[in-house]
Amino acid sequence: MSYVAEVTFDFPEARYLRAVVKPKCDADLPFSIDNARWELYYRDDDGEEILEDSGECEVSAHELSAFIQPQKTGTYRFKYIYEIAGETWVDNVKIKAG
């Protein structure tokens, strides 16, 4: 699994995660984000991922924003799930809460 970023939270911190969506070719192509949501998975001691929270992203032009608060210390996988021109894209962010 690949991650687009790694973020650290000081437990029990609650804050916004923000991401700017842009084409991989770095060209200035016109597009709009049609729908966006997020999911937060906690990785337990056995390596299993458990869905802890989810919701809708705030979308402003090409920026996605989600307010999250991990409930435990440890490693999380945060997923931005968004649609552009009928395609569904997923970006993973690794979160370490401690």
Beta strands, then each sheet from edge to edge (+ up, - down):
strand 1: 5-9
strand 2: 15-20
strand 3: 33-43
strand 4: 49-56
strand 5: 58-60
strand 6: 63-68
strand 7: 74-84
strand 8: 87-97
sheet 1: 1+ 8+ 7- 3+ 4-
sheet 2: 2+ 6- 5+
end
